[in-house]
Amino acid sequence: MQKQTLMAVLTALRQLLTAYAKPWHPQAQSRRGLGARMRELYLRNGAPGAIVYNAVMGAPDRLLSSSAAHLQTAYSVDVISAIIVAQVAAPAMRAAGFGTILVTGGGFADHPIPALATVSLGKAALRSAATMRGADLEPGGIRVATLTIAGQIAAGTSFDPERIAERYWEVVHWTVHGRQNSDLPASRRCLTDAAREG
């Protein structure tokens, strides 16, 4: 996708948000509040065509020195809130007959780092949760995918922000045009790890 096309898409999205959506800032660690706000959003605007879940607590930590409260908060942000978003969105998406839930994964799921313990645990669990949600939701025409960014985001690399944006758009594009998961190339079905090195 050319840069001009991507910028046109982003401009259109901003215009839609300005026209139809009120700004709000959900706290992913507040599970009850997140669910309530998402329900309110869907009741007001209808089924979302696509959801991108990209929340992570991201604090450096180690398992042996982390309190139970810290571990619970990290898991709530990194994993449980993603599940709640899907639980709330799924009925509206089923009624519409389509939808995509896209989750941002990370290389820590494959290569956990002790000094980033909760991020590593969270990304591994997030991928498992996406796989299970995908199996549950696919019969209803809803696709669940992960895009794993397994490296440092930097211009001119395999993890160039523009390249990553193109991958996000590519996954959403299939939903916008009503395509089924089986229409994707085999390497992109269910889990889309298109931004991996190589």
N, C-alpha and C positions, 0 to 999 in steps of 0.2 A: 504494500500500500504506500502510495506516495505521501510525503509529509503534508502537502496541501490538503489531500483528502482526509487525513487524520485530523488536521486542525479544523476542517469544516465540520466533521462529526462532533468534535469537542465543543465547538461553538453552538451547534444545534442542541446538544445536551444541556449546555449552560442556559440556553434560552428556554428550554422546556422546564428546567428546574426553577428558573426565575418565575415562569408563568404559573406553574402548577404545584410547586412544592414549597412548604414553609421550612426554613432552616431549623434543624434540631440536632442536638448533640447527645446521642445516647451513650450511657456509660456501660461498656460491655461487661464490667464486673457486677453490675446490678441486674441480675437475671430477670427478676419480676418486672422491673422498669423497662428493660429492653423489649420483652415480649409485649407489654402493653403499648409501647410507642410504635412498634412494628404493626400491631393490629390496627391501631388508629390510622397509620399511614395507608394501609391497604384498604381499609374501609372508605377512606376519603378519595383515594386515587385509583382503586382497582388493583388487579393482579400485576405485580412487577414482571416485566419481560425478562429481566436479568438481575441477579444480585451478585455483587463481588464482596466477599468477606476477606478482609485484609488486616484484622486486628491482632496485635501481639503485644504482650507486656514488655518483653525485650530487655529486661534488667539482667545485668550480669549476676549470677548466683551459683551456688553449689548445693547439691542435695544434702550433704551432711551438715551444713550450717544454716539451712533454710528452715524457718518456722513452719508449722502446719498451716497457719493463717496465710503466710506468703505463698505456699504451694497451692492452697485452695484458690487464692485470688488469681494466680497465674493460670491455673487450669480453667477457671471461669472465663477469663478473657480469651485465652488461646483456643479453647475447644468447646466448652459448654455453650457459650453464647452463639457460636456458629451453628450448633445443633438447634438451639431455640429459634434462631432466625429461620432455619429450614422448616421447623415444626409450624411456625406461624405462616410462612409463605406457601407451603405445600398445598393447603386447601384452595387458596385463590388461584394458584398456578394450575392445579388439576381442573378447576372449573373452567379456566381459560383454554385448557388443552395443550399448553406449552409453557416453557420457562427454562431458564438456565441458572444454576447456582454455581458460581465460580469461586474457588477458594485459592488463596495465595499460599503455596507451600514453600518449603525452604530446604536447602541442602543438609541442614542439621538433622532432618529425619533420617538421612542415610549415614551421616557422619556426625554423631552426637559429640558435643564438646563439654567436658566437665564444668568449665567455667561459665557456660551458658546452659545450665541444666534444665531450667523450666522451658526455655525456648526449644531445646532439643526434644524434650518430652512432648511439648505441645505440638510441634510440627509432625512428629510421628503419629500421635493420636489423631490429629486433624486429618491426615491422609487416610487413616483407617476409617474414620467417621465418614469421610467423603465417599469412600468405596462402598460402605454399607448403605448410605443414603442414596447413592446412585442406583444400587440394586433395587431398593424399595420404590424409588420414584420413576424409574425409566418406563415401566408399563403405563404410567399416566402421561407420558409425553414430556416429562421433565428430565433434563440432563443435569448431572452433577459432575463437575470437572475440577481438577487441581492444576495449577500452573506452578511448577517448582522452579524457583529462582535459586540455583545452586552455585552462587558466586556473588562477588561484589558488583553492585550495579555501577556502571561507569560508561561514559560515552566512548564509542569506538571499539567496544569489546563485544563478546558474545552476549553480555548482559546490558547492552545499550538500552537506555529507557525507551527509545523509539521502537526498538525491536520487541521489547516486552509489551509495549502498548499494542503493537500489531498482533501479537499472539493473543492478547486479551480480546481484541476486536474480532479476530478470526473465530474464536470459540463462540462469542456472542452472535456473530453474523449467521452461523448455522441455525441458531434459534430464531432470529429475526425472520429468516426465510422459511421457517417451518420445517426444516430438515430434521430427520430422525438421526439418532446416535449412529445407526448402522451406515449412514451416508458418509460419515467421517472416515478418513484413512485409518487403517487398523491401528497404527501407532498412536492415534489421537483419541481412541475410544475410551470412555470412562475416565481415565486419568490422562490429562494433557500435560506432559512434562516437556513442552516444546522449547523452553528457555534453558534447558540444561546445556552445559558445555559439550561441544561436539555434536 
